[in-house]
Amino acid sequence: MGYPWYEEIYKSCELTQGDVIYDCLIPLPKKEWFQAIANNEEKIEGSLDMQQANIVILSQACDISNDKIDFIVACPIWPLDKWAQGGDYYKSSGGRKSLRQGKEPAYHLLNKHCSDAITHEYSVVDFHRIYSLPKSYLETIAEGIKVRLRLLPPYREHLSQAFARYFMRVGLPVPVDIDKKAIGKI
């Protein structure tokens, strides 16, 4: 029995966790916006940049479907080959193996998908950038998309777990001092 990674969604404004939206415009405040706010300035013009990104929705499906949230959390996704250009480690087989095994807490690998309607390359979800976008805004965008992808269980839950692991990390001020004699060779 196969476990497909994705479902193709046709012309629907319905959103849920794991939905992929390509070429989504993300409004980002410029540095001047923050300065104006800090200085209590009332008029702030031209203070937004618009960035285009492929995103995956990370907000919980139950919160979205039960109208418990007005803003949806999403992270950017990058085609694996483009993402790997950011460093030699991820171009190497060792780096890609580490990514595939889930050993890179800030990143999550998504499988490819190819059909007559849509092609999605191997992709990397980047947890370093987290967007909070109005639900109504994303619904309007989704409605205008002819076909898009939705990550299916258990892969959707696996992504959610990876996102949670990234956030729940605790940095220790002093690592465990390994006494090799006491616990054997590590």
C-alpha positions as CSV (number, residue, x, y, z in Angstrom):
1,M,0.0,0.0,0.0
2,G,1.4,3.3,-1.0
3,Y,1.3,6.5,1.0
4,P,1.1,9.5,-1.5
5,W,2.8,12.6,-0.3
6,Y,0.4,15.1,-1.9
7,E,-3.1,15.7,-3.0
8,E,-3.9,18.1,-5.8
9,I,-6.4,20.8,-4.9
10,Y,-8.3,22.5,-7.7
11,K,-9.7,26.1,-7.5
12,S,-10.5,26.1,-3.8
13,C,-10.1,28.8,-1.1
14,E,-10.2,26.2,1.6
15,L,-6.9,26.1,3.4
16,T,-5.3,23.6,5.8
17,Q,-2.0,22.6,7.3
18,G,0.4,21.4,4.7
19,D,-1.0,23.5,1.8
20,V,1.7,24.7,-0.6
21,I,1.2,28.1,-2.2
22,Y,3.6,29.2,-4.9
23,D,4.6,32.7,-5.6
24,C,2.9,34.2,-2.6
25,L,3.5,37.9,-2.0
26,I,4.8,38.5,1.5
27,P,4.6,42.1,2.9
28,L,7.7,42.8,4.9
29,P,8.3,46.0,6.9
30,K,11.4,48.0,5.9
31,K,13.9,49.2,8.6
32,E,12.4,52.7,8.3
33,W,9.0,51.3,9.4
34,F,10.4,50.1,12.7
35,Q,12.3,53.4,13.2
36,A,9.1,55.3,12.6
37,I,7.2,53.2,15.1
38,A,9.9,53.6,17.7
39,N,9.8,57.4,17.2
40,N,6.0,57.5,17.5
41,E,5.6,58.9,14.0
42,E,2.1,58.9,12.7
43,K,2.7,58.8,9.0
44,I,4.6,55.9,7.5
45,E,4.7,55.8,3.7
46,G,6.5,53.4,1.4
47,S,7.6,51.3,4.4
48,L,6.8,47.8,3.0
49,D,8.7,45.6,0.7
50,M,6.9,42.8,-1.2
51,Q,8.8,39.5,-1.4
52,Q,7.6,36.6,-3.5
53,A,8.0,33.2,-1.9
54,N,6.8,29.6,-2.1
55,I,5.3,28.8,1.2
56,V,3.8,25.9,3.2
57,I,1.1,26.4,5.8
58,L,2.1,25.2,9.3
59,S,-0.9,26.4,11.4
60,Q,-2.9,23.5,12.8
61,A,-5.7,22.3,10.6
62,C,-8.3,22.3,13.4
63,D,-7.5,26.0,14.1
64,I,-7.9,27.0,10.5
65,S,-11.1,25.0,9.8
66,N,-12.8,26.0,13.1
67,D,-12.0,29.7,12.5
68,K,-10.0,29.9,15.7
69,I,-7.3,32.0,14.1
70,D,-7.2,35.1,11.8
71,F,-3.5,34.8,10.9
72,I,-1.9,31.7,9.5
73,V,1.7,30.6,10.1
74,A,3.7,29.6,7.1
75,C,7.4,29.1,6.2
76,P,9.2,29.4,2.8
77,I,10.1,26.4,0.8
78,W,13.0,26.3,-1.6
79,P,13.8,23.8,-4.4
80,L,16.5,21.6,-3.1
81,D,19.1,22.5,-5.8
82,K,18.5,26.3,-5.3
83,W,18.6,25.9,-1.5
84,A,21.9,23.9,-1.6
85,Q,23.6,26.8,-3.4
86,G,23.7,28.5,0.1
87,G,26.6,26.4,1.2
88,D,29.0,23.6,0.2
89,Y,27.9,21.4,3.0
90,Y,24.4,20.9,1.5
91,K,25.8,20.3,-1.9
92,S,27.7,17.3,-0.5
93,S,26.1,13.8,-0.2
94,G,26.8,14.0,3.5
95,G,24.9,17.2,3.9
96,R,21.9,16.0,1.9
97,K,21.9,12.7,3.8
98,S,21.8,14.6,7.1
99,L,18.9,16.7,5.7
100,R,17.0,13.6,4.6
101,Q,17.5,12.0,8.0
102,G,16.1,15.0,9.7
103,K,19.3,15.9,11.5
104,E,19.1,19.6,10.4
105,P,16.7,21.1,12.9
106,A,16.1,24.4,11.0
107,Y,15.2,22.6,7.7
108,H,12.8,19.9,6.5
109,L,12.9,18.0,3.3
110,L,9.8,17.5,1.2
111,N,9.4,14.9,-1.6
112,K,8.9,15.7,-5.2
113,H,5.6,15.4,-7.1
114,C,5.0,15.2,-10.8
115,S,1.7,15.0,-12.6
116,D,0.1,16.4,-15.8
117,A,-1.2,19.3,-13.7
118,I,1.7,20.3,-11.5
119,T,5.4,19.6,-10.9
120,H,7.0,20.1,-7.5
121,E,10.7,19.4,-7.1
122,Y,12.4,18.1,-3.9
123,S,12.1,21.1,-1.6
124,V,13.4,22.3,1.7
125,V,11.2,24.1,4.3
126,D,13.2,26.8,6.0
127,F,12.1,27.3,9.6
128,H,14.4,30.3,10.0
129,R,11.8,32.5,8.3
130,I,8.3,32.4,9.7
131,Y,5.5,34.4,8.3
132,S,2.1,35.2,9.8
133,L,-0.3,36.1,7.1
134,P,-4.0,37.0,7.3
135,K,-6.2,34.0,6.7
136,S,-8.5,36.0,4.4
137,Y,-5.5,37.1,2.3
138,L,-4.3,33.5,1.8
139,E,-7.8,32.3,1.0
140,T,-8.1,34.9,-1.7
141,I,-4.7,33.8,-3.2
142,A,-5.6,30.1,-3.0
143,E,-8.9,30.7,-4.7
144,G,-7.1,32.1,-7.7
145,I,-4.8,29.2,-8.1
146,K,-5.8,26.6,-10.7
147,V,-4.1,23.7,-9.0
148,R,-2.0,23.5,-5.8
149,L,-0.5,20.8,-3.6
150,R,-1.6,19.7,-0.1
151,L,0.8,17.6,2.0
152,L,-1.0,14.5,3.2
153,P,-0.7,12.5,6.5
154,P,1.6,11.2,7.8
155,Y,4.0,13.6,6.0
156,R,2.0,16.7,7.1
157,E,2.4,15.6,10.8
158,H,6.0,14.8,10.2
159,L,6.5,18.4,9.0
160,S,4.6,19.8,12.0
161,Q,6.7,17.7,14.4
162,A,9.9,19.0,12.7
163,F,8.7,22.6,13.1
164,A,7.9,21.9,16.8
165,R,11.3,20.4,17.4
166,Y,13.0,23.5,15.9
167,F,11.1,25.7,18.4
168,M,11.4,23.6,21.4
169,R,15.2,23.4,21.3
170,V,17.0,24.3,24.5
171,G,20.5,25.6,24.4
172,L,22.5,24.5,27.4
173,P,25.2,26.8,28.8
174,V,27.5,23.9,29.4
175,P,27.4,20.6,27.5
176,V,27.5,17.2,29.1
177,D,31.1,16.4,30.0
178,I,31.5,12.9,28.7
179,D,33.6,10.6,31.0
180,K,34.6,7.9,28.4
181,K,35.6,5.5,31.2
182,A,32.2,5.7,32.9
183,I,30.0,5.3,29.8
184,G,32.2,3.6,27.3
185,K,33.6,4.8,24.0
186,I,31.1,7.2,22.2
